[in-house]
């Protein structure tokens, strides 16, 4: 209950801060435009030409404030899930300002400044982000004293994945105290271990669900359930019912529609920009590779593309020229390589190659694959035909999209992720794809690469 009261307090504080920010953004934008920026020659406005704030901007501010407030509530910005998430805020602020600014231009009696609208949007965005960052830091400093104690119901692969994820990410403040498969003595367990949340990772009967509802009423703990076939659950889940029986409609990925073409355009544009930005690195890395060992600068390897089409994936060479012969001299390493197609201590890798792999610099030439339309910036991991056998019945579904330079596998442990988990991550990405998800993965890739996590 203590945690729930604390979360409610943070929601209330954030709501009050947002109300102040949303109401003050347009007046601040107006002040900056006509009192600071107006002194710049390009944007100069004489004192006589400065419009009065009241009544036009005053009533516009009230309309914008109400619009933003309604959209914030519509986007569930203040739900626990979205409490410190930036994406619903970005969407709500952008949509609200777009609607109000568009309607304002139809008002013929007064001409509103476009620069005021732009400044208002920037101020609302920056101040909202700052409020969330400060509150999240305060919340983290308070919460880190005691992680949320979670009881997991169901001893299976899903529970192992979740427990390992929490152990590797202590900042999330969750601790799997115990994993049970039998719930006969669950009341005693909750009291003995001071459980604050229950996560159910296995199918449960209706009578067991009633027991969990009683637990929630008695102890005020949070109850969460991992749905069956969760890999195919998208963000846009459609719920319905037939004669009182709840049903869920499964949607296909957005990548198979018009948005897939939008993603291809974005890939091409950012691939071209990436080549321009990283072009100086090409010459530096090429020089270091030639200085370190004999052999070509680039290395190409046959991979499986979209719909099973083969293509050559390009990388900077990170191994010695006779790499295959080196592996043959170490049978135990060859056995380990055939299992996961990765080695933690690979004798074939050069000194420069270790550095390039640690920070994923060897993958920069894949920008050429992106421009050619063979890969995406974000997508499933590119695999060989031999590796594809490990994907089993999921291979066809995963091959419906292009492989990516980065992806959920990249930000979830990179080489430390086993094949079963890679399949799950790839399926989740395909089913839940959106441009915002791609941006989120790209932002998470940067620290993952800079810190060299899970790379070898």
C-alpha angles and dihedrals in degrees: 000000000000091000092048091051090049092050090049090052092051090049090052093048092047091048092052091047091049091051090053092046095046093048095044100044098081095045089049091048090050092049094049092047099050102028104036112015092040088071090064109094094232092053097032117152121178119232091249091056097050107112119232115253092223127094106001102040091035095059091038088056092053092049092047092047093052091045092051092046093052093047091047089055092044091053090047091234090165098052115115089248094056098030096114098016118120099201099074088046092051091049094046096047093046095047094046095049092045092053096046096042091048092052092045092062090063089061103097100187094070136026114220120209113253089206090059089056092050093048091047091054093047093047093047090049096047096043093046090051092047091050091052094045093050093045092046090052091050090046092049093049091052097041098045090072088072125018118216107266110228130192112205118208111206129046103224144108093284093056090048091051092050094046092049091047092054091047091053092045107045090162087075087068099223125131123190098218096180142352117219132184095183120058099189093110098030095125091058091045092053093051095043096047098035092236116197101179138024123208117193114204100171136062112277134198123243092249090053090051089055088054090053090050089054089051091053092050094047101041103020091230125153117255119202129177129201105219122230114258087021091161090074096046110114130195091253098062114172114211123197139154137226116201091335094313112121116229133185124215113219114222127205119239120280087231090076092062138054091301088066089065090049089054090052091053091049090049092053094047095047092041090056092046090049092054091052093047096045097039093103089054091056092065095043094048092044090053092049093048093051090045093051103047146350121272141064123318095233131050126200127198131184112249137172115258135189114321089007096294112153120235137168114251113210126218139159108265110259100168136072119266094253095043096142092054091051091055092049089058089060109054094178091055091047090054091051091047093051089055101054104002088236136091125198093206104030113179090199094069119097125225092256089042092060090055093046092049094046091060096029091242089136088070097060093097088064085081084081089057089051093052090048089055095245096112141022131227088244125024146102118320113277108244138189123245089254092052090049089071088068090060091065116179091357094064096089093051093049092048091060088086135046119264115251141230086228134006146153089298089057094054095039099063104305108214092009091069115097123222098259090054092045090056091051093048093048093049091048091050093050094047095044100037120149135148089252090054089052090051091048092052092047091051091049091047093062097064091036091057096040091052092043093228116181094352124135 
